Amino acid sequence: MLFSHVLLLGAMICAFPWQATKATCESSPLIRATPPPDPSADSFGEGPWYVSADRTIWAGWMADRWIVGRNKVLWVRPAGTELTIKGDRIDGLSARLTAQIPCCYRFGFQATTVTFPTAGCWRVTATAGEHTLTFVTSVSATKPSR
């Protein structure tokens, strides 16, 4: 009887892989560095940041402590470019993340709100002009302790 239940569970996991959740999320590395200075803002500090390979897009401000729900995210991107943010959970089913991106930030920084609907492992892609930053991050159900 137990054996048949194990087989059934195994078959369900194979048929519906999104039901099985990874125990860990292999998050992209966070960088400790200072983004380029912006004439309309104070220094943004050493992060931690997710940074594009060409170092044109930076995502930070609590990037190591994102939770389910609304998260304030500071972006640094090429001045005058429109920022778009998309993201999907990669270890389970979920609606996509949503991003509120206020208009009219003429300089390089952009404050946003990113809302993750569920905890888990997420792939986030930000685009500004011809530049792209993609990273994987872990989202917690509750605020992690420091």
N, C-alpha and C positions, 0 to 999 in steps of 0.2 A: 504494500500500500504506500509506504513512504517513498519507495523507489519511483512509483508511478507519478507521485506528486512532484518529485525532483525533475523527472523527465518533462512533465507538463510545464513547470516553471521555466526550464531551459528552453523549451519550444516557444514559450511566450516571449522570452527575452530575445531570442533570435528573430521572431516574427515582428516584434515591436521594440527595436533597439533603444528608442527614446525613453522607454520605461526604466532602463537600467542607467543609473547615474554614476559617473565616475566619483571615486572617493576624493580625488584631488584634482585641482585645476592647474595645468602647466601655464601659469601666467607669463606674459612677456616681461622681460626685465625692466625695472624702473631705473631711471638714470638720475644721478645727483650731479646737476650742472645748472648753470644760470643761462636762461634764454637771452636772446638779443635784447638790448635795452629798447624801451619804447618811449618816445618823447612826451607822451601824455600820461605816463604812469611811473610810480616808483618801481624799484627793482622787484622782480617776481621771486627772487631767491633760488636756492639750489634744489627745490623740489621736495619730494620725488616727482619725476615727470616720465610720461611715455613720450618718446621723441621719434620722429620719422627719420629714416635713413639719411635723407638729405638735410636734416636738422631745420626744416622750415615749418613744421607743425609740432607743437608741444601741447600735451594734455596733462593737467595737474590739479592741484588744490584738493587734497584728500584722495588722490588717485589710489593710494594704498589702503583705503578704508571705505570703499563704496558699499552701500547697503540697498536693500529693496526699497523702492520708493524714490523720492526726489533727492538728487545729489547736485550740489553746486560744482561746476567744473569750469576752470579757467583754461582757455586755449590761447596759444600764441600761434599766429599764422601770418602769412605774407599780407602786409597792409593792403587794403582795398579789395581783397578777395572775399567771395562769399563762402561761408563755412557751412558744410552739410555734415550731419552725423547720422550714422545708421548702425544698428547692432542686432545680433541674434544670439540667443543662447545656444551653445554648441554641445551641451551635455544633457539636454532634455527639451521637452516641449515648452514653449512659452510664446506669448505675444512678443513682438519686437519691442526694443526700447523706444522711448519717445524722447525727443529733444526739443526744448524751447530755446530758440536762438533769436534774441532781440535784434532788431535791425540797427543799422546806422553806426556801427563801430568802425570808424574810418581808419583807425590805427591798427597795429598788429595784434593787440589783445582782444579777446572776445569772452565775455562772461556768459555762461549758459546754465540751463538746468537739464540734466539727463535723468530720466526716470526708468529704472529697471523694474519690471513687473514681478520677477521671481528671483530667488537666490540661485546661484549656480555659476557656471563658467561661460563667459560671454566674449564674443569677438566683436570689437567695435572698429568701425572704419570712419575716419573723418577725411573730408576732401576740402581743399581750399585752392581754387584756381586749378593748376595742373599738378598739384602736390597732394600726396595721400599719406595718411598715417593709419596703419592697422595694428591693433594690439589685442591680446587676450588678457582678460582680467577676471578675478574672482569677486563675486558679489555675495555678501553675507545677508542672512535674514535679519540680523541685528547688528548694531554698531560694535565692531571688535574693540576689545580693551587694549590699551597701549602698554 
